[in-house]
Amino acid sequence: MNIKQNNMKTTILILLSLFIFTQTNFIIASNTAVKTATFKCPEISCAGCKAHITEAVKTLDGIKSVKVNLTTKIVIVKYDDSKTTTDKIKAAIEDAGYSAETVD
Ligand SMILES: [Cu+2]
């Protein structure tokens, strides 16, 4: 095998290793995936409710985002499921004074 072929082989090996490395990272990252929990909260009526619920949920660990829709009265929470649970989020909404039903 001449030097040129050997260099080519090395380059391919490096590229392949990089590819496997990035794919593995992706798999590890998706194991601690951000999950989405959706709740129906019929008592939501104004921007104040929206602020109360958002603040209450954000005090929990691992909350990525909270979206409150005033029209549909739906709360969508993105969270790290290694840090919190749907039940804890539901409890936080209820502690803020609103009933919350999990929507699948
Ligand atoms: Cu309100």
Backbone and ligand atoms as CSV (ligand in chain L), in Angstrom:
chain,resi,resn,atom,element,x,y,z
A,1,MET,N,N,0.850,-1.199,0.000
A,1,MET,CA,C,0.000,0.000,0.000
A,1,MET,C,C,0.886,1.250,0.000
A,2,ASN,N,N,0.616,2.173,-0.912
A,2,ASN,CA,C,1.442,3.387,-0.936
A,2,ASN,C,C,0.912,4.425,0.073
A,3,ILE,N,N,1.676,5.494,0.227
A,3,ILE,CA,C,1.345,6.510,1.242
A,3,ILE,C,C,-0.012,7.156,0.976
A,4,LYS,N,N,-0.313,7.415,-0.300
A,4,LYS,CA,C,-1.565,8.067,-0.672
A,4,LYS,C,C,-2.777,7.248,-0.197
A,5,GLN,N,N,-2.712,5.932,-0.458
A,5,GLN,CA,C,-3.822,5.053,-0.056
A,5,GLN,C,C,-3.956,5.028,1.465
A,6,ASN,N,N,-2.775,5.018,2.125
A,6,ASN,CA,C,-2.762,4.975,3.584
A,6,ASN,C,C,-3.393,6.232,4.179
A,7,ASN,N,N,-3.071,7.380,3.593
A,7,ASN,CA,C,-3.660,8.652,4.045
A,7,ASN,C,C,-5.171,8.636,3.875
A,8,MET,N,N,-5.604,8.105,2.742
A,8,MET,CA,C,-7.028,8.028,2.443
A,8,MET,C,C,-7.735,7.169,3.487
A,9,LYS,N,N,-7.090,6.031,3.825
A,9,LYS,CA,C,-7.647,5.108,4.806
A,9,LYS,C,C,-7.774,5.802,6.166
A,10,THR,N,N,-6.742,6.549,6.546
A,10,THR,CA,C,-6.743,7.275,7.822
A,10,THR,C,C,-7.868,8.308,7.833
A,11,THR,N,N,-7.997,9.041,6.724
A,11,THR,CA,C,-9.038,10.070,6.629
A,11,THR,C,C,-10.420,9.456,6.796
A,12,ILE,N,N,-10.641,8.341,6.109
A,12,ILE,CA,C,-11.948,7.670,6.208
A,12,ILE,C,C,-12.204,7.210,7.638
A,13,LEU,N,N,-11.174,6.663,8.283
A,13,LEU,CA,C,-11.314,6.193,9.672
A,13,LEU,C,C,-11.668,7.345,10.607
A,14,ILE,N,N,-11.010,8.495,10.405
A,14,ILE,CA,C,-11.280,9.668,11.252
A,14,ILE,C,C,-12.719,10.137,11.049
A,15,LEU,N,N,-13.134,10.220,9.781
A,15,LEU,CA,C,-14.496,10.663,9.483
A,15,LEU,C,C,-15.523,9.713,10.082
A,16,LEU,N,N,-15.242,8.414,9.974
A,16,LEU,CA,C,-16.151,7.396,10.506
A,16,LEU,C,C,-16.250,7.509,12.033
A,17,SER,N,N,-15.098,7.726,12.692
A,17,SER,CA,C,-15.092,7.872,14.150
A,17,SER,C,C,-15.892,9.099,14.567
A,18,LEU,N,N,-15.683,10.194,13.839
A,18,LEU,CA,C,-16.421,11.425,14.131
A,18,LEU,C,C,-17.915,11.199,13.992
A,19,PHE,N,N,-18.294,10.491,12.940
A,19,PHE,CA,C,-19.703,10.216,12.683
A,19,PHE,C,C,-20.310,9.408,13.832
A,20,ILE,N,N,-19.592,8.331,14.211
A,20,ILE,CA,C,-20.084,7.475,15.303
A,20,ILE,C,C,-20.163,8.277,16.598
A,21,PHE,N,N,-19.139,9.112,16.843
A,21,PHE,CA,C,-19.103,9.933,18.058
A,21,PHE,C,C,-20.318,10.862,18.129
A,22,THR,N,N,-20.613,11.555,17.042
A,22,THR,CA,C,-21.735,12.500,17.054
A,22,THR,C,C,-23.072,11.765,17.184
A,23,GLN,N,N,-23.175,10.594,16.544
A,23,GLN,CA,C,-24.410,9.816,16.642
A,23,GLN,C,C,-24.625,9.331,18.079
A,24,THR,N,N,-23.542,8.900,18.729
A,24,THR,CA,C,-23.635,8.416,20.106
A,24,THR,C,C,-24.079,9.546,21.027
A,25,ASN,N,N,-23.492,10.735,20.819
A,25,ASN,CA,C,-23.887,11.902,21.616
A,25,ASN,C,C,-25.362,12.189,21.461
A,26,PHE,N,N,-25.835,12.040,20.243
A,26,PHE,CA,C,-27.241,12.298,19.970
A,26,PHE,C,C,-28.127,11.338,20.754
A,27,ILE,N,N,-27.714,10.055,20.763
A,27,ILE,CA,C,-28.497,9.034,21.485
A,27,ILE,C,C,-28.494,9.333,22.985
A,28,ILE,N,N,-27.308,9.690,23.537
A,28,ILE,CA,C,-27.221,10.012,24.964
A,28,ILE,C,C,-28.124,11.208,25.268
A,29,ALA,N,N,-28.078,12.232,24.411
A,29,ALA,CA,C,-28.877,13.438,24.610
A,29,ALA,C,C,-30.366,13.120,24.589
A,30,SER,N,N,-30.780,12.200,23.713
A,30,SER,CA,C,-32.212,11.919,23.613
A,30,SER,C,C,-32.711,11.057,24.767
A,31,ASN,N,N,-31.774,10.438,25.533
A,31,ASN,CA,C,-32.190,9.681,26.717
A,31,ASN,C,C,-32.643,10.609,27.838
A,32,THR,N,N,-32.083,11.818,27.895
A,32,THR,CA,C,-32.524,12.794,28.881
A,32,THR,C,C,-33.372,13.838,28.151
A,33,ALA,N,N,-34.288,13.328,27.361
A,33,ALA,CA,C,-35.065,14.177,26.465
A,33,ALA,C,C,-35.980,15.132,27.206
A,34,VAL,N,N,-36.250,16.230,26.538
A,34,VAL,CA,C,-37.240,17.177,27.030
A,34,VAL,C,C,-38.603,16.617,26.648
A,35,LYS,N,N,-39.469,16.482,27.635
A,35,LYS,CA,C,-40.811,15.960,27.377
A,35,LYS,C,C,-41.831,17.085,27.429
A,36,THR,N,N,-42.996,16.799,26.903
A,36,THR,CA,C,-44.055,17.805,26.889
A,36,THR,C,C,-45.248,17.284,27.680
A,37,ALA,N,N,-45.746,18.107,28.600
A,37,ALA,CA,C,-46.956,17.769,29.348
A,37,ALA,C,C,-48.011,18.814,29.011
A,38,THR,N,N,-49.226,18.352,28.762
A,38,THR,CA,C,-50.310,19.262,28.409
A,38,THR,C,C,-51.438,19.148,29.435
A,39,PHE,N,N,-51.920,20.297,29.889
A,39,PHE,CA,C,-52.988,20.309,30.893
A,39,PHE,C,C,-54.126,21.216,30.444
A,40,LYS,N,N,-55.330,20.801,30.782
A,40,LYS,CA,C,-56.502,21.644,30.572
A,40,LYS,C,C,-56.831,22.280,31.919
A,41,CYS,N,N,-56.864,23.608,31.958
A,41,CYS,CA,C,-57.145,24.332,33.202
A,41,CYS,C,C,-58.318,25.273,32.961
A,42,PRO,N,N,-59.558,24.785,33.201
A,42,PRO,CA,C,-60.768,25.541,32.847
A,42,PRO,C,C,-60.906,26.890,33.545
A,43,GLU,N,N,-60.262,27.060,34.707
A,43,GLU,CA,C,-60.427,28.320,35.458
A,43,GLU,C,C,-59.571,29.468,34.930
A,44,ILE,N,N,-58.716,29.192,33.974
A,44,ILE,CA,C,-57.895,30.283,33.401
A,44,ILE,C,C,-58.829,31.286,32.723
A,45,SER,N,N,-58.704,32.567,33.110
A,45,SER,CA,C,-59.599,33.558,32.512
A,45,SER,C,C,-58.907,34.822,32.030
A,46,CYS,N,N,-57.716,35.108,32.533
A,46,CYS,CA,C,-57.076,36.371,32.142
A,46,CYS,C,C,-55.556,36.260,32.171
A,47,ALA,N,N,-54.907,37.352,31.829
A,47,ALA,CA,C,-53.440,37.390,31.797
A,47,ALA,C,C,-52.842,37.156,33.181
A,48,GLY,N,N,-53.617,37.514,34.233
A,48,GLY,CA,C,-53.158,37.284,35.599
A,48,GLY,C,C,-53.016,35.804,35.891
A,49,CYS,N,N,-54.026,35.028,35.434
A,49,CYS,CA,C,-53.986,33.567,35.604
A,49,CYS,C,C,-52.763,33.003,34.894
A,50,LYS,N,N,-52.554,33.497,33.693
A,50,LYS,CA,C,-51.433,33.038,32.878
A,50,LYS,C,C,-50.117,33.265,33.620
A,51,ALA,N,N,-49.974,34.458,34.212
A,51,ALA,CA,C,-48.753,34.797,34.954
A,51,ALA,C,C,-48.604,33.925,36.206
A,52,HIS,N,N,-49.723,33.723,36.941
A,52,HIS,CA,C,-49.680,32.894,38.157
A,52,HIS,C,C,-49.210,31.485,37.847
A,53,ILE,N,N,-49.817,30.890,36.824
A,53,ILE,CA,C,-49.491,29.510,36.472
A,53,ILE,C,C,-48.055,29.407,35.969
A,54,THR,N,N,-47.665,30.355,35.117
A,54,THR,CA,C,-46.300,30.336,34.574
A,54,THR,C,C,-45.278,30.418,35.705
A,55,GLU,N,N,-45.490,31.344,36.650
A,55,GLU,CA,C,-44.560,31.504,37.775
A,55,GLU,C,C,-44.529,30.259,38.645
A,56,ALA,N,N,-45.707,29.691,38.916
A,56,ALA,CA,C,-45.795,28.511,39.781
A,56,ALA,C,C,-45.037,27.327,39.175
A,57,VAL,N,N,-45.233,27.107,37.886
A,57,VAL,CA,C,-44.583,25.957,37.233
A,57,VAL,C,C,-43.079,26.184,37.125
A,58,LYS,N,N,-42.682,27.428,36.854
A,58,LYS,CA,C,-41.252,27.724,36.665
A,58,LYS,C,C,-40.418,27.572,37.937
A,59,THR,N,N,-41.073,27.511,39.098
A,59,THR,CA,C,-40.308,27.301,40.332
A,59,THR,C,C,-39.802,25.860,40.428
A,60,LEU,N,N,-40.380,24.951,39.629
A,60,LEU,CA,C,-39.940,23.554,39.636
A,60,LEU,C,C,-38.611,23.416,38.899
A,61,ASP,N,N,-37.862,22.371,39.260
A,61,ASP,CA,C,-36.597,22.058,38.587
A,61,ASP,C,C,-36.860,21.503,37.186
A,62,GLY,N,N,-36.020,21.828,36.249
A,62,GLY,CA,C,-36.037,21.186,34.934
A,62,GLY,C,C,-37.109,21.668,33.977
A,63,ILE,N,N,-37.732,22.802,34.290
A,63,ILE,CA,C,-38.757,23.343,33.386
A,63,ILE,C,C,-38.076,24.125,32.264
A,64,LYS,N,N,-38.404,23.760,31.017
A,64,LYS,CA,C,-37.781,24.411,29.856
A,64,LYS,C,C,-38.660,25.546,29.326
A,65,SER,N,N,-39.961,25.325,29.326
A,65,SER,CA,C,-40.862,26.383,28.876
A,65,SER,C,C,-42.277,26.127,29.365
A,66,VAL,N,N,-43.024,27.201,29.524
A,66,VAL,CA,C,-44.434,27.111,29.920
A,66,VAL,C,C,-45.222,27.985,28.958
A,67,LYS,N,N,-46.216,27.387,28.313
A,67,LYS,CA,C,-47.063,28.173,27.422
A,67,LYS,C,C,-48.507,28.039,27.864
A,68,VAL,N,N,-49.128,29.178,28.139
A,68,VAL,CA,C,-50.524,29.186,28.579
A,68,VAL,C,C,-51.353,29.851,27.488
A,69,ASN,N,N,-52.326,29.111,26.985
A,69,ASN,CA,C,-53.210,29.661,25.965
A,69,ASN,C,C,-54.515,30.096,26.634
A,70,LEU,N,N,-54.777,31.402,26.627
A,70,LEU,CA,C,-55.958,31.956,27.311
A,70,LEU,C,C,-57.258,31.534,26.640
A,71,THR,N,N,-57.230,31.331,25.352
A,71,THR,CA,C,-58.444,30.974,24.609
A,71,THR,C,C,-58.832,29.521,24.837
A,72,THR,N,N,-57.849,28.608,24.680
A,72,THR,CA,C,-58.156,27.176,24.819
A,72,THR,C,C,-58.046,26.722,26.276
A,73,LYS,N,N,-57.453,27.567,27.153
A,73,LYS,CA,C,-57.211,27.232,28.566
A,73,LYS,C,C,-56.337,25.980,28.695
A,74,ILE,N,N,-55.398,25.888,27.762
A,74,ILE,CA,C,-54.463,24.772,27.733
A,74,ILE,C,C,-53.078,25.272,28.152
A,75,VAL,N,N,-52.431,24.492,29.028
A,75,VAL,CA,C,-51.072,24.815,29.471
A,75,VAL,C,C,-50.136,23.742,28.922
A,76,ILE,N,N,-49.121,24.176,28.186
A,76,ILE,CA,C,-48.148,23.241,27.619
A,76,ILE,C,C,-46.791,23.494,28.265
A,77,VAL,N,N,-46.273,22.447,28.924
A,77,VAL,CA,C,-45.010,22.574,29.652
A,77,VAL,C,C,-43.976,21.644,29.053
A,78,LYS,N,N,-42.826,22.192,28.716
A,78,LYS,CA,C,-41.702,21.360,28.277
A,78,LYS,C,C,-40.763,21.224,29.462
A,79,TYR,N,N,-40.387,19.961,29.771
A,79,TYR,CA,C,-39.587,19.729,30.968
A,79,TYR,C,C,-38.616,18.573,30.769
A,80,ASP,N,N,-37.568,18.592,31.587
A,80,ASP,CA,C,-36.572,17.526,31.611
A,80,ASP,C,C,-37.116,16.451,32.556
A,81,ASP,N,N,-37.431,15.263,32.001
A,81,ASP,CA,C,-38.089,14.257,32.837
A,81,ASP,C,C,-37.151,13.571,33.825
A,82,SER,N,N,-35.852,13.939,33.812
A,82,SER,CA,C,-34.956,13.418,34.845
A,82,SER,C,C,-35.014,14.334,36.078
A,83,LYS,N,N,-35.667,15.507,35.931
A,83,LYS,CA,C,-35.699,16.476,37.034
A,83,LYS,C,C,-37.086,16.715,37.625
A,84,THR,N,N,-38.128,16.469,36.827
A,84,THR,CA,C,-39.464,16.662,37.369
A,84,THR,C,C,-40.446,15.699,36.679
A,85,THR,N,N,-41.684,15.699,37.155
A,85,THR,CA,C,-42.684,14.786,36.597
A,85,THR,C,C,-43.965,15.549,36.256
A,86,THR,N,N,-44.801,14.908,35.458
A,86,THR,CA,C,-46.098,15.484,35.110
A,86,THR,C,C,-46.924,15.729,36.378
A,87,ASP,N,N,-46.853,14.793,37.316
A,87,ASP,CA,C,-47.607,14.928,38.576
A,87,ASP,C,C,-47.170,16.155,39.368
A,88,LYS,N,N,-45.847,16.412,39.385
A,88,LYS,CA,C,-45.338,17.574,40.127
A,88,LYS,C,C,-45.808,18.871,39.470
A,89,ILE,N,N,-45.828,18.880,38.141
A,89,ILE,CA,C,-46.268,20.082,37.414
A,89,ILE,C,C,-47.755,20.321,37.693
A,90,LYS,N,N,-48.523,19.226,37.637
A,90,LYS,CA,C,-49.967,19.299,37.905
A,90,LYS,C,C,-50.203,19.851,39.324
A,91,ALA,N,N,-49.432,19.344,40.283
A,91,ALA,CA,C,-49.559,19.790,41.669
A,91,ALA,C,C,-49.215,21.278,41.803
A,92,ALA,N,N,-48.204,21.731,41.065
A,92,ALA,CA,C,-47.806,23.145,41.126
A,92,ALA,C,C,-48.928,24.041,40.595
A,93,ILE,N,N,-49.589,23.601,39.531
A,93,ILE,CA,C,-50.708,24.382,38.969
A,93,ILE,C,C,-51.860,24.419,39.979
A,94,GLU,N,N,-52.132,23.256,40.598
A,94,GLU,CA,C,-53.227,23.161,41.573
A,94,GLU,C,C,-52.926,24.002,42.820
A,95,ASP,N,N,-51.652,23.995,43.249
A,95,ASP,CA,C,-51.258,24.806,44.402
A,95,ASP,C,C,-51.433,26.301,44.116
A,96,ALA,N,N,-51.322,26.675,42.842
A,96,ALA,CA,C,-51.514,28.084,42.460
A,96,ALA,C,C,-52.998,28.446,42.436
A,97,GLY,N,N,-53.866,27.440,42.609
A,97,GLY,CA,C,-55.298,27.702,42.720
A,97,GLY,C,C,-56.146,27.346,41.517
A,98,TYR,N,N,-55.600,26.523,40.632
A,98,TYR,CA,C,-56.348,26.153,39.414
A,98,TYR,C,C,-56.448,24.648,39.310
A,99,SER,N,N,-57.586,24.161,38.855
A,99,SER,CA,C,-57.674,22.727,38.611
A,99,SER,C,C,-56.950,22.427,37.301
A,100,ALA,N,N,-56.373,21.230,37.221
A,100,ALA,CA,C,-55.603,20.862,36.026
A,100,ALA,C,C,-55.856,19.408,35.685
A,101,GLU,N,N,-56.268,19.167,34.459
A,101,GLU,CA,C,-56.437,17.798,33.983
A,101,GLU,C,C,-55.388,17.525,32.918
A,102,THR,N,N,-54.727,16.374,33.055
A,102,THR,CA,C,-53.718,16.005,32.060
A,102,THR,C,C,-54.393,15.694,30.737
A,103,VAL,N,N,-53.864,16.241,29.661
A,103,VAL,CA,C,-54.391,15.982,28.314
A,103,VAL,C,C,-53.343,15.132,27.591
A,104,ASP,N,N,-53.779,14.024,26.997
A,104,ASP,CA,C,-52.839,13.151,26.283
A,104,ASP,C,C,-52.554,13.649,24.865
L,1,CU,CU,CU,-57.202,35.495,35.773
